[in-house]
């Protein structure tokens, strides 16, 4: 369970990020300084940098847009659950909860437009998908004891990364088109069902966590 101090830190970070994003959407990413973000959030510049190492982190916080996202999901899976099923389950949970992590919140369309129009943010988004696959492939290789040069961990990680990117791409395209979060959520849940049917059994049953002794 997260302690009170940690929850307060998370709330402060979220508030600073929300304030910054509001300014960026209103005026443009390059037109807003960290000093202005700090003033609007009623904190010092030092406090902003304590929570966010870079300006880009204000829009893509490391805890929400982490290269380790897929690896962390898989590492925390329940006994008896495979790597692919763990990611499918998390995505369904986030979609049903209309979570910010998957962009199913009101007003996200303007934020997405900001990211796509800002080269440094668009580049980070582009790099994340490959980094997530790299981290997941390394985890799967270690967990399964795969021999050096065995392509299976990376191939499975690539399939899982593909389904993850597919979901985010669908949400992004429909958000830009102006569809409501509830409508998008319903479509994407059906898409996940279809993807699960299409994935081969070897992928779906790969790296099942052993039951606790």
Backbone as ProteinMPNN parsed JSONL, in Angstrom:
{"seq_chain_A": "XXXXXXXXXXXXXXXXXXXXXXXXXXXXXXXXXXXXXXXXXXXXXXXXXXXXXXXXXXXXXXXXXXXXXXXXXXXXXXXXXXXXXXXXXXXXXXXXXXXXXXXXXXXXXXXXXXXXXXXXXXXXXXXXXXXXXXXXXXXXXXXXXXXXXXXXXXXXXXXXXXXXXXXXXXXXXXXXXXXXXXXXXXXXXXXXXXXXXXXXXXXXXXXXXXXXX", "coords_chain_A": {"N_chain_A": [[0.844, -1.193, 0.0], [0.513, 2.236, -0.81], [2.166, 4.798, 0.952], [1.224, 7.716, 2.94], [2.947, 9.918, 2.525], [4.082, 9.299, 0.043], [1.815, 9.296, -1.539], [1.101, 11.977, -1.414], [3.265, 13.119, -2.738], [2.864, 12.056, -5.274], [0.439, 13.286, -5.894], [1.228, 15.964, -5.95], [3.05, 15.937, -8.095], [1.302, 15.192, -10.171], [-0.401, 17.404, -10.185], [1.349, 19.497, -10.921], [2.085, 18.587, -13.464], [-0.426, 18.608, -14.751], [-1.025, 21.34, -14.707], [1.084, 22.335, -16.257], [0.611, 21.057, -18.738], [-1.817, 22.203, -19.409], [-1.001, 24.856, -19.87], [0.79, 24.442, -21.994], [-0.906, 23.437, -24.003], [-2.543, 25.617, -24.38], [-0.768, 27.702, -25.151], [1.397, 26.664, -26.544], [4.103, 24.351, -26.687], [6.798, 25.211, -26.878], [6.595, 27.825, -26.123], [6.286, 28.198, -23.461], [7.848, 28.556, -20.35], [9.79, 26.789, -17.827], [9.845, 28.265, -15.51], [7.466, 29.687, -15.708], [5.645, 27.617, -15.557], [6.147, 26.76, -12.946], [5.343, 29.041, -11.496], [2.595, 29.155, -12.135], [1.763, 26.774, -11.015], [2.221, 27.245, -8.428], [4.632, 26.598, -7.118], [8.195, 26.222, -6.555], [10.807, 26.673, -9.046], [12.784, 24.803, -8.605], [11.351, 22.779, -7.338], [9.751, 21.853, -9.43], [11.732, 20.739, -11.085], [12.609, 18.778, -9.356], [10.677, 16.863, -9.543], [10.399, 16.454, -12.267], [12.668, 15.769, -14.671], [13.098, 16.775, -17.221], [11.633, 19.093, -19.56], [9.957, 17.787, -21.327], [9.176, 15.63, -19.796], [7.117, 16.626, -18.281], [4.889, 16.422, -19.861], [4.94, 13.796, -20.69], [5.102, 11.94, -18.278], [7.551, 9.971, -16.58], [6.563, 7.796, -15.05], [4.231, 7.169, -16.309], [4.796, 6.97, -18.97], [6.848, 5.037, -19.444], [9.798, 3.302, -20.512], [9.922, 0.83, -19.369], [7.382, -0.058, -19.04], [5.87, -2.296, -20.216], [7.507, -4.437, -19.429], [7.367, -4.158, -16.651], [4.652, -4.654, -16.201], [4.507, -7.348, -16.97], [6.385, -8.495, -15.238], [5.047, -8.249, -12.849], [2.957, -10.048, -13.001], [0.331, -12.398, -12.191], [0.521, -15.634, -10.573], [0.37, -18.412, -12.751], [-0.339, -16.938, -14.94], [0.33, -15.852, -18.246], [2.832, -13.951, -20.097], [1.713, -12.462, -22.274], [-1.035, -12.573, -21.666], [-1.043, -11.147, -19.304], [-0.481, -8.514, -20.137], [-2.653, -8.061, -21.858], [-4.733, -8.207, -19.976], [-4.114, -6.004, -18.32], [-4.388, -3.862, -20.114], [-7.119, -4.055, -20.726], [-8.165, -3.485, -18.212], [-7.299, -0.822, -17.844], [-8.59, 0.416, -19.952], [-11.311, -0.04, -19.375], [-11.446, 1.412, -17.057], [-11.225, 3.926, -18.039], [-8.74, 5.237, -18.056], [-6.137, 7.673, -17.593], [-3.668, 6.828, -18.409], [-3.995, 5.428, -20.819], [-5.043, 7.374, -22.351], [-7.794, 7.87, -22.28], [-9.389, 10.077, -21.368], [-11.388, 13.039, -20.861], [-10.699, 15.724, -23.065], [-8.235, 14.837, -23.906], [-7.638, 14.781, -26.572], [-6.657, 17.285, -27.394], [-4.267, 17.326, -26.049], [-2.916, 15.181, -27.206], [-2.72, 16.155, -29.811], [-0.977, 18.265, -29.33], [1.351, 16.811, -28.587], [1.943, 15.418, -30.949], [2.51, 17.524, -32.61], [4.795, 18.624, -31.63], [8.141, 18.321, -32.067], [10.109, 17.157, -30.252], [8.532, 15.8, -28.406], [7.033, 14.114, -30.041], [9.101, 12.55, -31.049], [9.932, 11.259, -28.739], [7.672, 9.704, -28.175], [7.761, 8.033, -30.398], [10.144, 6.634, -29.931], [9.6, 5.23, -27.611], [8.07, 2.868, -28.025], [9.843, 0.979, -29.215], [11.764, 0.835, -27.18], [10.253, -0.258, -25.108], [9.791, -2.832, -26.084], [12.426, -3.799, -26.149], [13.083, -3.822, -23.384], [11.185, -5.631, -22.424], [11.823, -7.948, -23.873], [14.348, -8.554, -22.807], [13.634, -9.139, -20.167], [11.962, -11.395, -20.529], [13.767, -13.2, -21.657], [15.518, -13.565, -19.511], [13.796, -14.601, -17.529], [12.877, -16.994, -18.655], [15.171, -18.377, -19.062], [16.378, -18.439, -21.53], [18.62, -19.384, -24.12], [21.609, -17.673, -25.173], [21.194, -15.772, -28.069], [18.849, -17.021, -28.749], [15.921, -16.487, -30.509], [13.299, -16.363, -29.643], [12.33, -15.014, -27.18], [12.542, -12.259, -27.943], [10.911, -12.23, -30.217], [8.406, -12.869, -29.139], [8.136, -10.731, -27.368], [8.029, -8.699, -29.258], [5.595, -9.226, -30.51], [3.838, -8.748, -28.394], [4.449, -6.089, -27.93], [3.547, -5.077, -30.352], [0.73, -5.444, -30.163], [0.198, -3.745, -28.067], [1.005, -1.252, -29.099], [-0.799, -1.119, -31.195], [-3.25, -0.787, -29.884], [-2.86, 1.717, -28.638], [-2.462, 3.268, -30.906], [-4.951, 3.068, -32.162], [-6.619, 4.261, -30.249], [-5.485, 6.813, -30.264], [-5.926, 7.679, -32.959], [-8.724, 7.71, -33.098], [-9.285, 9.496, -31.09], [-8.189, 11.891, -32.081], [-9.944, 12.152, -34.185], [-12.146, 13.002, -32.891], [-13.866, 11.371, -31.43], [-15.757, 10.254, -28.582], [-14.494, 9.345, -25.294], [-15.901, 7.112, -24.127], [-17.048, 5.863, -26.337], [-14.775, 5.193, -27.807], [-13.548, 3.444, -26.007], [-15.272, 1.205, -26.019], [-14.977, 0.278, -28.661], [-12.244, -0.338, -28.709], [-12.023, -2.318, -26.763], [-13.333, -4.412, -28.058], [-11.552, -4.691, -30.157], [-9.31, -5.67, -28.796], [-10.258, -8.197, -28.064], [-10.41, -9.379, -30.58], [-7.711, -9.31, -31.364], [-6.609, -11.005, -29.434], [-7.75, -13.414, -30.214], [-6.433, -13.757, -32.621], [-3.723, -13.971, -32.025], [-1.202, -16.412, -31.782], [-1.214, -19.609, -30.091], [1.26, -20.202, -29.006], [2.385, -17.758, -28.406], [0.478, -16.728, -26.605], [0.685, -18.527, -24.522], [3.223, -18.317, -23.609], [5.885, -18.005, -21.296], [4.536, -18.451, -18.786], [3.802, -17.652, -15.497], [5.001, -19.529, -12.808], [3.066, -21.445, -10.464], [2.833, -20.518, -7.04], [4.851, -22.148, -4.644]], "CA_chain_A": [[0.0, 0.0, 0.0], [1.283, 3.464, -0.89], [2.073, 5.603, 2.151], [0.684, 9.068, 2.811], [3.957, 10.796, 1.949], [4.218, 8.989, -1.375], [0.593, 9.749, -2.211], [1.177, 13.435, -1.537], [4.231, 13.399, -3.805], [2.203, 11.739, -6.538], [-0.561, 14.328, -6.132], [1.948, 17.181, -6.334], [3.56, 15.733, -9.445], [0.173, 15.224, -11.096], [-0.888, 18.789, -10.282], [2.318, 20.265, -11.725], [1.962, 18.116, -14.842], [-1.695, 19.088, -15.303], [-0.889, 22.78, -14.935], [1.993, 22.515, -17.391], [-0.061, 20.639, -19.971], [-2.796, 23.239, -19.729], [-0.275, 25.989, -20.457], [1.343, 24.026, -23.286], [-2.012, 23.346, -24.961], [-3.044, 26.977, -24.624], [0.199, 28.631, -25.745], [2.422, 25.978, -27.314], [5.146, 23.777, -25.837], [8.011, 26.014, -26.904], [6.343, 29.194, -25.667], [6.112, 28.204, -21.997], [9.076, 28.225, -19.631], [9.632, 26.088, -16.553], [9.533, 29.295, -14.512], [6.033, 29.983, -15.812], [4.945, 26.451, -15.022], [6.282, 26.811, -11.486], [4.495, 30.123, -10.972], [1.191, 28.778, -12.275], [1.499, 25.656, -10.098], [2.502, 27.762, -7.077], [5.787, 25.909, -6.541], [9.445, 26.786, -7.044], [11.389, 25.985, -10.199], [13.494, 23.636, -8.082], [10.374, 21.719, -7.084], [9.389, 21.283, -10.729], [12.831, 19.876, -11.528], [12.695, 17.627, -8.457], [9.717, 15.873, -10.016], [10.497, 16.252, -13.706], [14.038, 16.097, -15.091], [13.07, 17.539, -18.465], [10.356, 19.716, -19.901], [9.141, 16.753, -21.958], [8.629, 14.771, -18.74], [5.875, 17.222, -17.791], [3.806, 15.927, -20.715], [5.063, 12.337, -20.693], [5.757, 11.57, -17.018], [8.203, 8.664, -16.65], [5.772, 6.717, -14.455], [3.133, 6.855, -17.212], [5.358, 6.717, -20.299], [8.142, 4.443, -19.121], [10.267, 2.194, -21.355], [9.759, -0.42, -18.629], [5.949, -0.298, -18.803], [5.476, -3.679, -20.515], [8.289, -5.335, -18.575], [6.828, -4.069, -15.293], [3.369, -5.363, -16.188], [4.774, -8.788, -17.035], [7.086, -8.896, -14.013], [4.095, -8.278, -11.746], [1.802, -10.886, -13.306], [-0.069, -13.375, -11.182], [0.889, -17.023, -10.833], [-0.503, -19.041, -13.72], [-0.641, -16.007, -16.033], [1.413, -15.695, -19.21], [3.228, -12.57, -20.364], [0.727, -11.819, -23.145], [-2.309, -12.409, -20.95], [-0.862, -10.086, -18.315], [-0.602, -7.232, -20.83], [-4.045, -7.951, -22.292], [-5.552, -7.92, -18.8], [-3.861, -4.632, -17.875], [-4.991, -2.947, -21.082], [-8.575, -4.077, -20.519], [-8.424, -2.777, -16.954], [-7.101, 0.61, -18.063], [-9.636, 0.888, -20.871], [-12.587, -0.025, -18.642], [-11.379, 2.485, -16.069], [-11.056, 5.203, -18.761], [-7.582, 5.787, -17.37], [-5.269, 8.641, -18.265], [-2.537, 6.09, -18.98], [-4.294, 5.068, -22.204], [-5.573, 8.542, -23.052], [-9.256, 7.881, -22.346], [-9.898, 11.112, -20.489], [-11.874, 14.195, -21.617], [-9.703, 16.731, -23.399], [-6.947, 14.269, -24.299], [-7.386, 15.054, -27.977], [-5.804, 18.47, -27.512], [-2.937, 16.958, -25.55], [-2.309, 14.348, -28.239], [-2.361, 17.049, -30.919], [0.228, 18.959, -28.877], [2.496, 15.9, -28.645], [2.268, 15.108, -32.346], [2.994, 18.737, -33.265], [6.042, 19.043, -30.985], [9.128, 17.314, -32.489], [10.765, 16.416, -29.173], [7.546, 14.909, -27.804], [6.719, 13.088, -31.037], [10.253, 11.652, -31.107], [9.91, 10.404, -27.543], [6.618, 8.72, -28.381], [8.248, 7.058, -31.368], [11.204, 5.811, -29.344], [9.103, 4.437, -26.494], [7.604, 1.539, -28.421], [11.009, 0.117, -29.357], [12.39, 0.657, -25.869], [9.419, -1.182, -24.342], [10.061, -4.178, -26.588], [13.771, -4.173, -25.682], [13.036, -4.145, -21.951], [10.398, -6.85, -22.24], [12.599, -9.074, -24.409], [15.39, -8.874, -21.831], [12.984, -9.786, -19.027], [11.507, -12.728, -20.922], [14.944, -14.056, -21.817], [16.033, -13.885, -18.178], [12.839, -15.438, -16.798], [12.744, -18.322, -19.266], [16.476, -19.002, -19.179], [16.657, -18.652, -22.946], [20.035, -19.368, -24.482], [22.039, -16.496, -25.934], [20.898, -15.911, -29.486], [17.499, -17.57, -28.946], [15.098, -15.362, -30.956], [11.91, -16.438, -29.189], [11.925, -13.933, -26.271], [12.334, -10.993, -28.67], [9.757, -12.36, -31.094], [7.203, -12.765, -28.307], [8.08, -9.339, -26.919], [7.622, -7.88, -30.402], [4.16, -9.427, -30.691], [3.158, -8.047, -27.309], [4.633, -4.67, -28.22], [2.67, -4.746, -31.474], [-0.661, -5.294, -29.721], [0.175, -2.552, -27.221], [1.05, -0.099, -30.002], [-2.05, -1.116, -31.948], [-4.278, -0.207, -29.019], [-2.607, 3.147, -28.479], [-2.671, 3.893, -32.195], [-6.394, 3.148, -32.39], [-7.14, 5.288, -29.351], [-5.012, 8.104, -30.744], [-6.605, 8.058, -34.198], [-10.129, 8.009, -32.813], [-9.306, 10.719, -30.278], [-7.979, 13.007, -33.008], [-11.158, 12.263, -34.997], [-13.186, 13.627, -32.071], [-14.77, 10.424, -30.779], [-15.805, 10.344, -27.123], [-13.792, 8.244, -24.618], [-16.729, 5.921, -23.933], [-17.182, 5.204, -27.638], [-13.464, 4.615, -28.127], [-13.306, 2.311, -25.11], [-16.028, 0.06, -26.495], [-14.354, -0.215, -29.889], [-10.923, -0.896, -28.428], [-12.214, -3.597, -26.066], [-13.62, -5.405, -29.097], [-10.299, -4.901, -30.881], [-8.472, -6.551, -27.978], [-10.789, -9.557, -28.192], [-10.013, -9.871, -31.898], [-6.264, -9.529, -31.325], [-6.347, -12.206, -28.631], [-8.102, -14.568, -31.045], [-5.476, -13.888, -33.715], [-2.403, -14.339, -31.525], [-1.019, -17.852, -31.708], [-1.169, -20.2, -28.752], [2.615, -20.17, -28.462], [2.57, -16.428, -27.797], [-0.428, -16.584, -25.464], [1.063, -19.419, -23.418], [4.663, -18.177, -23.358], [6.332, -17.418, -20.026], [3.521, -18.524, -17.727], [4.432, -17.632, -14.167], [4.734, -20.754, -12.066], [2.284, -21.315, -9.243], [3.636, -20.458, -5.82], [4.996, -23.455, -3.991]], "C_chain_A": [[0.886, 1.252, 0.0], [1.067, 4.308, 0.352], [1.579, 7.006, 1.868], [1.675, 10.003, 2.142], [4.09, 10.576, 0.447], [2.986, 9.456, -2.15], [0.597, 11.261, -2.402], [2.154, 13.841, -2.634], [3.605, 13.145, -5.172], [1.169, 12.81, -6.9], [0.093, 15.633, -6.575], [2.46, 17.075, -7.764], [2.437, 15.812, -10.465], [-0.342, 16.657, -11.275], [0.044, 19.636, -11.136], [2.193, 19.879, -13.198], [0.69, 18.652, -15.487], [-1.637, 20.576, -15.609], [-0.034, 23.045, -16.163], [1.314, 22.178, -18.709], [-1.1, 21.668, -20.389], [-2.15, 24.447, -20.387], [0.248, 25.646, -21.85], [0.252, 23.981, -24.357], [-2.496, 24.737, -25.347], [-2.076, 27.815, -25.447], [1.253, 27.981, -26.635], [3.562, 25.538, -26.418], [6.371, 24.668, -25.758], [7.848, 27.416, -26.35], [6.231, 29.319, -24.153], [7.413, 27.788, -21.336], [8.772, 27.445, -18.357], [9.283, 27.081, -15.447], [8.044, 29.624, -14.53], [5.191, 28.82, -15.306], [4.967, 26.485, -13.499], [5.374, 27.871, -10.882], [3.023, 29.743, -11.02], [0.805, 27.656, -11.311], [1.748, 26.023, -8.644], [3.565, 26.924, -6.363], [7.039, 26.595, -7.077], [9.907, 26.041, -8.289], [12.108, 24.712, -9.751], [12.558, 22.47, -7.826], [9.951, 21.059, -8.376], [10.471, 20.309, -11.176], [13.032, 18.675, -10.611], [11.797, 16.486, -8.944], [9.897, 15.512, -11.485], [11.867, 16.707, -14.19], [14.068, 16.971, -16.333], [11.69, 18.138, -18.674], [9.408, 18.689, -20.519], [8.49, 15.836, -20.923], [7.324, 15.32, -18.174], [4.676, 16.722, -18.586], [3.771, 14.406, -20.723], [5.787, 11.897, -19.425], [6.333, 10.163, -17.087], [7.383, 7.518, -16.061], [4.597, 6.311, -15.345], [3.634, 6.484, -18.601], [6.765, 6.155, -20.141], [8.529, 3.362, -20.118], [10.062, 0.839, -20.691], [8.285, -0.794, -18.43], [5.562, -1.76, -19.053], [6.214, -4.68, -19.633], [7.75, -5.325, -17.143], [5.491, -4.796, -15.179], [3.603, -6.87, -16.132], [5.457, -9.275, -15.763], [6.126, -9.018, -12.833], [2.901, -9.194, -11.974], [1.558, -11.932, -12.232], [0.438, -14.762, -11.562], [-0.128, -17.65, -11.785], [-0.833, -18.172, -14.922], [0.565, -15.863, -16.954], [1.733, -14.22, -19.407], [2.173, -11.845, -21.189], [-0.591, -11.585, -22.426], [-2.209, -11.314, -19.889], [-1.054, -8.714, -18.961], [-2.034, -7.016, -21.317], [-4.948, -7.58, -21.12], [-5.363, -6.486, -18.328], [-4.515, -3.631, -18.827], [-6.508, -2.906, -20.914], [-8.95, -3.308, -19.252], [-8.329, -1.265, -17.142], [-8.182, 1.194, -18.973], [-10.975, 0.975, -20.142], [-12.62, 1.077, -17.597], [-11.233, 3.859, -16.684], [-9.842, 5.946, -18.212], [-6.774, 6.735, -18.25], [-4.112, 7.939, -18.969], [-2.763, 5.738, -20.449], [-4.986, 6.2, -22.956], [-7.081, 8.608, -23.144], [-9.85, 8.837, -21.329], [-10.37, 12.293, -21.331], [-10.743, 15.19, -21.876], [-8.374, 16.171, -23.871], [-6.615, 14.55, -25.763], [-6.466, 16.241, -28.186], [-4.382, 18.179, -27.048], [-2.212, 16.117, -26.596], [-1.875, 15.204, -29.43], [-1.094, 17.829, -30.586], [1.454, 18.067, -29.025], [2.917, 15.632, -30.094], [2.85, 16.313, -33.076], [4.324, 19.231, -32.705], [7.118, 17.997, -31.272], [9.737, 16.501, -31.355], [9.816, 15.441, -28.503], [7.186, 13.78, -28.772], [7.86, 12.072, -31.133], [10.269, 10.72, -29.904], [8.838, 9.326, -27.672], [7.09, 7.623, -29.328], [9.279, 6.12, -30.792], [10.671, 4.843, -28.289], [8.734, 3.012, -26.891], [8.768, 0.564, -28.548], [11.689, -0.167, -28.039], [11.591, -0.327, -25.009], [9.666, -2.625, -24.777], [11.432, -4.663, -26.108], [13.749, -4.613, -24.222], [12.28, -5.446, -21.705], [11.153, -8.074, -22.743], [13.676, -9.51, -23.427], [14.793, -9.596, -20.626], [12.571, -11.214, -19.365], [12.678, -13.692, -21.081], [15.479, -14.497, -20.46], [15.096, -14.844, -17.449], [12.764, -16.858, -17.344], [14.071, -19.056, -19.383], [16.859, -19.283, -20.612], [18.157, -18.558, -23.221], [20.356, -18.096, -25.252], [21.786, -16.744, -27.413], [19.544, -16.531, -29.785], [16.573, -16.426, -29.345], [13.713, -15.299, -30.325], [11.528, -15.322, -28.216], [11.667, -12.611, -26.988], [11.119, -11.08, -29.59], [8.452, -12.25, -30.312], [7.036, -11.326, -27.813], [7.607, -8.423, -28.041], [6.131, -8.021, -30.668], [3.362, -8.679, -29.621], [3.273, -6.532, -27.51], [3.739, -4.203, -29.353], [1.236, -4.535, -31.002], [-0.819, -4.048, -28.854], [0.157, -1.292, -28.094], [-0.233, 0.019, -30.811], [-3.165, -0.45, -31.153], [-4.088, 1.304, -28.892], [-2.812, 3.9, -29.791], [-4.146, 4.078, -32.495], [-7.019, 4.231, -31.515], [-6.746, 6.674, -29.85], [-5.756, 8.577, -31.976], [-8.054, 8.449, -33.941], [-10.27, 9.261, -31.95], [-9.157, 11.95, -31.17], [-9.222, 13.239, -33.867], [-12.335, 12.83, -34.204], [-14.159, 12.675, -31.412], [-14.664, 10.533, -29.261], [-15.091, 9.152, -26.489], [-14.617, 6.977, -24.453], [-16.904, 5.142, -25.234], [-15.885, 4.493, -27.996], [-13.214, 3.37, -27.285], [-14.023, 1.059, -25.596], [-15.408, -0.564, -27.731], [-13.041, -0.929, -29.581], [-11.026, -2.196, -27.629], [-12.519, -4.712, -27.066], [-12.363, -5.722, -29.902], [-9.379, -5.84, -30.11], [-8.951, -7.995, -28.053], [-10.351, -10.177, -29.516], [-8.522, -10.199, -31.936], [-5.94, -10.794, -30.548], [-6.67, -13.467, -29.425], [-7.053, -14.825, -32.12], [-4.092, -14.324, -33.249], [-2.304, -15.859, -31.39], [-0.908, -18.344, -30.269], [0.231, -20.136, -28.159], [2.904, -18.823, -27.803], [1.739, -16.301, -26.53], [-0.032, -17.444, -24.274], [2.538, -19.299, -23.043], [4.912, -17.487, -22.022], [5.196, -17.322, -19.009], [4.242, -18.529, -16.38], [4.018, -18.88, -13.394], [3.911, -20.451, -10.826], [3.212, -21.293, -8.042], [3.673, -21.824, -5.159], [4.22, -23.493, -2.689]], "O_chain_A": [[1.882, 1.317, 0.72], [-0.071, 4.52, 0.771], [1.517, 7.439, 0.717], [1.293, 10.798, 1.283], [4.197, 11.529, -0.326], [3.097, 9.947, -3.273], [0.148, 11.763, -3.432], [1.903, 14.793, -3.373], [3.793, 13.923, -6.107], [1.04, 13.193, -8.063], [-0.414, 16.323, -7.459], [2.32, 18.01, -8.552], [2.599, 16.433, -11.515], [-0.678, 17.068, -12.386], [-0.413, 20.407, -11.981], [2.195, 20.744, -14.074], [0.714, 19.101, -16.633], [-2.136, 21.024, -16.641], [-0.379, 23.873, -17.006], [1.426, 22.923, -19.683], [-1.249, 21.968, -21.573], [-2.687, 25.0, -21.347], [0.159, 26.457, -22.772], [0.461, 24.432, -25.483], [-2.817, 24.994, -26.507], [-2.495, 28.554, -26.338], [1.93, 28.67, -27.398], [3.95, 26.258, -25.497], [6.927, 24.86, -24.676], [8.833, 28.121, -26.13], [6.097, 30.423, -23.625], [8.015, 26.784, -21.717], [7.641, 27.441, -17.872], [8.507, 26.76, -14.547], [7.435, 29.817, -13.477], [4.142, 29.025, -14.694], [3.947, 26.268, -12.845], [4.711, 27.628, -9.874], [2.285, 29.978, -10.063], [-0.334, 27.59, -10.847], [1.517, 25.22, -7.74], [3.433, 26.586, -5.187], [6.951, 27.453, -7.955], [9.462, 24.925, -8.561], [12.051, 23.682, -10.423], [12.912, 21.315, -8.062], [9.805, 19.837, -8.428], [10.174, 19.19, -11.595], [13.572, 17.656, -11.042], [12.116, 15.308, -8.779], [9.584, 14.395, -11.899], [12.191, 17.893, -14.125], [14.956, 17.81, -16.487], [10.714, 17.736, -18.04], [8.203, 18.717, -20.266], [7.392, 15.325, -21.141], [6.512, 14.562, -17.643], [3.574, 16.611, -18.05], [2.699, 13.802, -20.758], [6.957, 11.52, -19.482], [5.679, 9.254, -17.598], [7.493, 6.383, -16.525], [4.027, 5.236, -15.164], [2.958, 5.757, -19.328], [7.738, 6.72, -20.639], [7.676, 2.578, -20.532], [10.03, -0.188, -21.369], [7.984, -1.753, -17.72], [4.978, -2.395, -18.175], [5.626, -5.648, -19.149], [7.686, -6.371, -16.497], [5.228, -5.471, -14.184], [2.975, -7.578, -15.345], [5.139, -10.354, -15.264], [6.366, -9.805, -11.918], [1.928, -9.132, -11.222], [2.455, -12.297, -11.472], [0.744, -15.028, -12.725], [-1.334, -17.445, -11.645], [-1.535, -18.616, -15.831], [1.698, -15.763, -16.483], [0.998, -13.347, -18.944], [1.777, -10.732, -20.844], [-1.196, -10.521, -22.56], [-3.193, -10.629, -19.61], [-1.719, -7.849, -18.392], [-2.569, -5.913, -21.202], [-5.829, -6.732, -21.258], [-6.334, -5.817, -17.973], [-5.128, -2.66, -18.384], [-7.109, -1.833, -20.956], [-9.936, -2.571, -19.232], [-9.179, -0.519, -16.657], [-8.627, 2.325, -18.779], [-11.694, 1.964, -20.283], [-13.682, 1.614, -17.282], [-11.127, 4.855, -15.968], [-9.912, 7.144, -17.938], [-6.739, 6.609, -19.474], [-3.635, 8.403, -20.004], [-1.82, 5.751, -21.239], [-5.463, 6.004, -24.074], [-7.613, 9.324, -23.993], [-10.706, 8.46, -20.529], [-9.821, 12.536, -22.405], [-9.929, 15.457, -20.992], [-7.469, 16.936, -24.204], [-5.446, 14.556, -26.147], [-5.593, 16.211, -29.053], [-3.417, 18.72, -27.588], [-1.023, 16.322, -26.842], [-0.796, 15.004, -29.988], [-0.238, 18.032, -31.448], [2.485, 18.51, -29.531], [4.106, 15.623, -30.412], [3.594, 16.156, -34.044], [4.916, 20.162, -33.251], [7.021, 16.879, -30.767], [9.873, 15.284, -31.475], [10.236, 14.366, -28.074], [7.052, 12.626, -28.365], [7.616, 10.874, -31.282], [10.58, 9.536, -30.031], [9.07, 8.169, -27.319], [6.851, 6.439, -29.093], [9.296, 4.935, -31.124], [11.227, 3.762, -28.097], [9.05, 2.062, -26.175], [8.693, -0.557, -28.045], [12.143, -1.286, -27.801], [12.167, -1.13, -24.275], [9.741, -3.528, -23.944], [11.574, -5.818, -25.705], [14.32, -5.644, -23.865], [12.686, -6.263, -20.879], [11.123, -9.126, -22.105], [13.895, -10.707, -23.235], [15.378, -10.554, -20.121], [12.802, -12.135, -18.582], [12.592, -14.856, -20.69], [15.848, -15.657, -20.277], [15.554, -15.798, -16.82], [12.605, -17.813, -16.584], [14.1, -20.227, -19.761], [17.577, -20.242, -20.893], [18.862, -17.747, -22.62], [19.487, -17.513, -25.9], [22.125, -17.803, -27.941], [19.124, -16.571, -30.941], [16.444, -15.467, -28.584], [13.021, -14.289, -30.456], [10.474, -14.715, -28.404], [10.696, -11.918, -26.686], [10.378, -10.107, -29.728], [7.502, -11.613, -30.768], [5.935, -10.775, -27.837], [6.864, -7.473, -27.795], [5.47, -7.043, -31.016], [2.341, -8.058, -29.914], [2.315, -5.791, -27.288], [3.232, -3.081, -29.334], [0.592, -3.56, -31.391], [-1.85, -3.378, -28.903], [-0.623, -0.374, -27.845], [-0.703, 1.124, -31.083], [-3.929, 0.353, -31.688], [-5.041, 2.072, -29.024], [-3.282, 5.038, -29.789], [-4.554, 5.114, -33.02], [-7.843, 5.019, -31.98], [-7.562, 7.595, -29.859], [-6.175, 9.733, -32.048], [-8.548, 9.42, -34.515], [-11.251, 9.996, -32.064], [-9.898, 12.924, -31.035], [-9.525, 14.374, -34.236], [-13.393, 13.107, -34.768], [-15.181, 13.112, -30.883], [-13.606, 10.866, -28.726], [-15.076, 8.065, -27.066], [-14.092, 5.876, -24.62], [-16.909, 3.911, -25.233], [-15.893, 3.341, -28.43], [-12.725, 2.36, -27.791], [-13.448, -0.029, -25.587], [-15.322, -1.787, -27.841], [-12.762, -1.996, -30.128], [-10.195, -3.088, -27.802], [-12.016, -5.827, -26.929], [-12.133, -6.869, -30.283], [-8.739, -6.709, -30.702], [-8.137, -8.917, -28.102], [-9.971, -11.347, -29.571], [-8.117, -11.232, -32.471], [-5.082, -11.573, -30.964], [-5.959, -14.467, -29.329], [-6.809, -15.973, -32.491], [-3.365, -14.976, -33.998], [-3.244, -16.505, -30.927], [-0.555, -17.592, -29.36], [0.382, -20.028, -26.942], [3.58, -18.755, -26.776], [2.226, -15.827, -25.503], [-0.377, -17.123, -23.136], [3.044, -20.092, -22.249], [4.241, -16.517, -21.668], [4.932, -16.259, -18.448], [5.168, -19.309, -16.157], [2.841, -19.234, -13.337], [4.02, -19.386, -10.22], [4.246, -21.962, -8.027], [2.681, -22.551, -5.118], [4.222, -24.511, -1.998]]}, "name": "protein", "num_of_chains": 1, "seq": "XXXXXXXXXXXXXXXXXXXXXXXXXXXXXXXXXXXXXXXXXXXXXXXXXXXXXXXXXXXXXXXXXXXXXXXXXXXXXXXXXXXXXXXXXXXXXXXXXXXXXXXXXXXXXXXXXXXXXXXXXXXXXXXXXXXXXXXXXXXXXXXXXXXXXXXXXXXXXXXXXXXXXXXXXXXXXXXXXXXXXXXXXXXXXXXXXXXXXXXXXXXXXXXXXXXXX"}
